[in-house]
Amino acid sequence: MRRRFAALAVSALLAGGTVAVTVPVTSATAATVTCDPAHMRQQIAQLKAKAARLKHEGEYAAAKRTLDQANSLQRKLDACLAAEDNAAKPFPR
């Protein structure tokens, strides 16, 4: 009786493990990256204006950091626009 119970327990564990392994895992959906060029350009202009104001006030280090942020945002905008232009179209002609 003990052997039967042990055999049943082991087979149940193996079957459960097999079921757990064979169940397909739902993958996370890939998030689509969209860019808002008008909003990004507005942010860039605001950062450049802030950098100019800081430079005028004598805060050169803060102005450089702000200008670096504006340049980083500009590179992201350029990359986003290039990705949209080079993306495969649904029905290329």
N, C-alpha and C positions, 0 to 999 in steps of 0.2 A: 504494500500500500504506500509506503514511504517513497519507494522508487517511482511509482506511478505519479505521485504528487510532485516529486522533484522534477520528473521528466516533463510533466505538464507545465510546471512553473518556468522551467528553462525554455520550453518551446514557446510559451506565451511571451516571455521576455524577448526571445529572438524574433518572434512575429511582430511584436510591438516595435522593436528597433527597426525591422525591415520596413514596416509601414511608415515609420517616422522618416526613414531615409528616402523612401520612394515618393512621398508626398511632395509635389512640386512647390517650390518656394516662389511666392509672388514677388517679383522684383519691383523695386521702386521705380516709378515712372520718371523718366528724365525730365527735369525741369527745363522749360524753354526759356532762353535768355532773350529778353526783348530790351531794346534801348529806346529811349525817348530823346531824340536829338535836340528838340527845342528846349527841353528842360535841362539837358546836360550843357547846352551852349549857354543858357542863362546862368547856371551854376559857375561855369568857367568865367563868364564876364564878371560875376559878383566876386569871385576869388581874386581875379586880376585887379579889380577896383580896390579891394581890401588890401592887396599887396602894395599897390601904389600909395594908398593912404598911410599904411604902416611905414613905408620907406620915407615918405614925406615927414612923418613924425620922428624919424630917426631910429625906428625899430627894425634894423636891417636883418637880423636873424629871423625874426617873426615874418618879415616880408618875404624872405627867401623860402621859408617853410610853406607859406601860403601860395607863393608862385609855383613851388614844386607840386603842391596839391592840384593846382590848376593845370599844370603840364601833365600830370598823371591822368587827370580826368579827360584831357584832350586826347591822350593816347588811347584811352578806353573808348572814347567816342569814335576815333578813327578806325580802331580795330572792329568795332561793332558795325560801322557803316561798310567797311570792307567785307566783313562776313556776310552781310545782307546782300551786297552786290555780287559776291562770288558763290552764293548758295545755289544749289541745284534747283532749277525751276521745275515745276510739276510736268510741264509739257514743253521742253525746249524745241525751238524751231531753227 
